[in-house]
């Protein structure tokens, strides 16, 4: 019962505002089609990530069992807040495999690498965005860029099923 309630609450809090925001964006029709088509996968992905610690009594430092799926994710943006909060949280989730980070600022890239010790993680600039999003092994992306770029990154990601 708790699992269903958490998924329902998560859907109301996260999914509907995103849908409403993107419906007003320049690519509203594409987004509505993709969201309608992918809604069940989104709920499964969200339920799995949000409730795995409830079902498995795991702690942040525990090992992932062989039955749990790991998700390959990419990150748009490596600025101050992304590096100090969001990317750090991604790295703490054992079920998330950070494949790459995209940022055009050499200073942000250098700071992120040093702060989080990501010297083995590939960093790219926006010229590589299309290639990165076409990677079939990629499950999802996180957008931590300035607000005015969110719609473009989200629309392009969703149109490729990410």
C-alpha positions in Angstrom: 0.0 0.0 0.0 2.8 2.4 0.9 4.5 1.8 -2.5 1.3 2.8 -4.4 0.7 5.9 -2.3 4.3 7.1 -2.8 4.0 6.6 -6.6 0.7 8.4 -6.7 2.0 11.3 -4.6 5.2 11.5 -6.8 3.1 11.5 -9.9 1.0 14.4 -8.7 3.9 16.4 -7.4 6.4 15.9 -10.2 4.7 14.7 -13.4 1.7 17.1 -13.7 3.7 20.3 -13.2 6.2 19.2 -15.7 3.5 18.3 -18.1 1.8 21.7 -17.6 5.1 23.6 -18.0 6.0 21.7 -21.2 2.6 22.0 -22.7 3.1 25.7 -22.8 6.6 25.3 -24.2 7.4 25.5 -27.9 7.3 21.8 -28.4 4.0 21.1 -26.6 2.6 18.6 -29.1 5.8 16.5 -29.1 5.9 16.5 -25.4 2.2 15.6 -24.9 2.7 12.6 -27.3 5.9 11.4 -25.7 4.5 11.9 -22.1 1.3 10.0 -23.0 3.4 7.2 -24.6 6.0 7.0 -21.9 3.8 7.7 -18.8 3.7 4.0 -17.6 7.5 3.7 -18.0 7.9 7.0 -16.1 5.8 5.7 -13.2 7.7 2.4 -13.1 11.1 4.2 -13.1 9.9 6.7 -10.5 8.4 4.0 -8.3 11.5 1.9 -8.5 13.9 4.7 -7.6 11.6 6.3 -4.9 10.6 3.1 -3.1 13.6 0.8 -3.5 14.9 1.8 0.0 11.5 1.1 1.5 11.1 -2.3 0.0 14.7 -3.4 0.5 15.5 -1.6 3.8 18.7 -0.4 2.1 20.9 2.4 3.3 22.7 4.9 1.0 25.9 3.0 1.3 24.5 -0.5 0.8 25.3 -2.8 -2.1 22.7 -3.1 -5.0 21.4 -6.6 -5.2 21.9 -8.4 -8.5 18.1 -8.3 -9.2 18.0 -4.5 -9.1 18.4 -2.6 -12.4 21.0 0.1 -12.7 20.0 3.2 -14.8 22.5 5.0 -17.0 22.0 8.7 -16.7 23.5 11.9 -18.2 23.6 15.4 -16.7 23.1 18.7 -18.4 24.8 21.4 -16.4 27.7 21.3 -13.9 27.3 24.7 -12.3 27.6 25.6 -8.6 24.3 24.2 -7.4 24.5 21.2 -9.8 27.9 20.3 -8.5 27.4 20.9 -4.8 23.9 19.3 -4.5 22.4 17.5 -7.5 25.3 15.6 -9.0 26.5 14.7 -5.5 23.1 13.1 -4.9 23.2 11.2 -8.1 26.6 9.8 -7.2 25.2 8.6 -3.8 22.5 6.5 -5.5 24.1 3.1 -6.4 21.3 2.4 -8.9 22.3 5.4 -11.0 25.3 5.2 -13.3 26.6 8.6 -14.3 27.7 8.2 -17.9 28.5 11.9 -18.8 28.1 15.5 -17.9 27.6 18.3 -20.4 28.6 21.9 -19.7 30.1 24.6 -21.9 31.9 26.4 -19.1 35.5 25.3 -18.6 35.5 26.8 -15.1 32.3 24.8 -14.1 33.8 21.6 -15.5 37.1 22.1 -13.7 35.3 23.0 -10.4 32.9 20.0 -10.7 35.8 17.6 -11.4 37.8 18.8 -8.5 34.9 19.0 -6.0 33.4 15.6 -6.8 36.6 13.8 -7.9 35.1 13.0 -11.3 38.4 12.9 -13.2 37.3 9.6 -14.9 33.8 10.9 -15.9 33.6 12.2 -19.4 32.6 15.9 -19.8 31.3 17.3 -23.1 30.1 20.6 -24.5 26.8 21.3 -26.1 28.2 20.5 -29.6 28.0 16.8 -28.5 24.4 16.9 -27.2 22.8 15.1 -30.2 25.3 12.3 -30.1 25.0 11.8 -26.4 21.2 11.7 -26.5 21.3 9.1 -29.3 23.1 6.7 -27.1 20.8 3.7 -26.8 22.2 2.7 -23.4 21.1 6.0 -21.8 18.0 5.7 -19.7 17.4 9.3 -18.5 18.9 12.7 -18.3 18.9 15.3 -15.5 18.7 19.0 -16.5 20.6 21.3 -14.1 21.1 24.2 -16.5 19.8 27.8 -16.3 16.0 27.9 -16.3 15.8 29.5 -19.8 17.4 26.4 -21.3 15.2 23.8 -19.6 12.5 23.6 -22.3 15.0 23.0 -25.1 17.0 20.4 -23.3 13.8 18.6 -22.0 12.1 18.7 -25.4 15.1 17.3 -27.2 15.7 14.6 -24.5 12.1 13.5 -24.5 11.9 13.4 -28.3 14.6 10.8 -28.2 13.0 8.8 -25.4 15.2 9.9 -22.5 
